[in-house]
Amino acid sequence: VQLVESGGGLVQPGGSLRLSCAASGFPFSISPMSWVRQAPGKGHEWVSSIDPLCTTKNYANSVKGRFTIFRDNAKSTLYLQMNSLKPEDTAMYYCQRGGSRGRGTQVTVSS
């Protein structure tokens, strides 16, 4: 299992970012996938999940209405569109399949 996140960066409050996760080494198209995040000094927090056919998407209350999870099974890639970012969204973001995570991509929201 290999998961490689990208797309993080420094953004001002109210801004947007799109995270990507390139997956390989497992059958991505039939795998439920998730995004989790870890803020400095805190534990991992589940952010969002999506089923293999994109029929069910779930979001943490803290991001509902601002973040959108989606996937491209043909490209084995998971995405997280993040809008209206807040300073409290600052964290390392990881994509996750089962018990496996990538190395993460840092998102910093600051003016």
Beta strands, then each sheet from edge to edge (+ up, - down):
strand 1: 2-6
strand 2: 9-11
strand 3: 17-24
strand 4: 33-38
strand 5: 44-50
strand 6: 57-59
strand 7: 67-72
strand 8: 77-82
strand 9: 91-97
strand 10: 100-101
strand 11: 105-109
sheet 1: 1+ 3- 8+ 7-
sheet 2: 2+ 11+ 9- 4+ 5- 6+
sheet 3: 2+ 11+ 9- 10+
end
